[in-house]
Amino acid sequence: MEKFIADHFPNVTEVGAMAAARVVGLGDKMAADRAAVQAIRGAFDEIDFNGRVVIGEGERDEAPMLYIGEKVGSGQGHQIDIAIDPLENTNATANFANNAISVLAASEKGGLFHAPDIYMNKLIVGEQAAGKVDLDAKPAENLKILAEALKREIRDLVVVILDRERNEELIARVREAGARVKLVADGDLMPGVAVCLRGSGVHAVMGIGAAPEGVISAAAVSCLKGEFLGRFWPKNSQEEKKLIQMGGNLAKIYNQAELASGENLVFCATGITGGDLLEGVRFFGGGAKTQTLVLAKKTGKVRFITTVHVLDRNEIEFRL
């Protein structure tokens, strides 16, 4: 099943990325998201599998397609659960900023946690520090452990944190400890992947961000043998109730193995705009060029796939 997903699903995020890229820079994030959703929904229909969306665009009454629980694919073949964000970082797409992606995680049925659309407090580190950090520890303590694991000084560490009011105290504590903070306006998903890749220049992700994206990040971290720790962070009693109804635990610290437990786990992300790990979509006469990262848990494969898509055979200009 892993080979099936890894062979067929990169095209899904590539199609979504190209659709969103057509409206990059036009200032309309809703149009970009809509284009990605429609393209991805159509791409799924062309694949012979029995799919179910466990994380998507929202509840059925909130989203016309790719809603939670929606069946995708032909209905024949492997039973596969999908966590998908057709357009992660909508603001970047609207404003032609960096790090917009189309991304998904997929696994056998039951292999991905069904997370509600609420916040989660997260801590992500690479393989060297896996099993050594603690979500409840003070930032300075975790930074000391991380520095020792990476054989660096704390001052050498770069920590990605979402630039939000809810993270202001954490940002201050990390800076006080001596580490450098890389604030991101949107999108903490790909930094969580970068943490697990040596040479990326990012050493940890900390702070409160979206829980659905947390599950997708956890899938990537699981493939790369890093560590993801997260606790749900509901804003009110309604979100607490929703979490409990969906089987979540308010007090529990979840790790990557619990959020993305599947044996046939695959992660795919295609750049829409250029970023730290992926190039953005480039259009040219008769075609387009995409770059996609594909991770597979069972085989441990890490692939960067550059693809030239033929959009018009009469005008295609093959180029680097």
Beta strands, then each sheet from edge to edge (+ up, - down):
strand 1: 50-55
strand 2: 71-72
strand 3: 79-88
strand 4: 101-108
strand 5: 119-125
strand 6: 158-162
strand 7: 180-184
strand 8: 204-210
strand 9: 227-233
strand 10: 254-255
strand 11: 266-271
strand 12: 282-284
strand 13: 287-296
strand 14: 302-310
sheet 1: 2+ 1- 3- 4+ 11- 13+ 12-
sheet 2: 2+ 1- 3- 4+ 11- 13+ 14-
sheet 3: 7+ 6+ 8+ 5- 9+ 10-
end
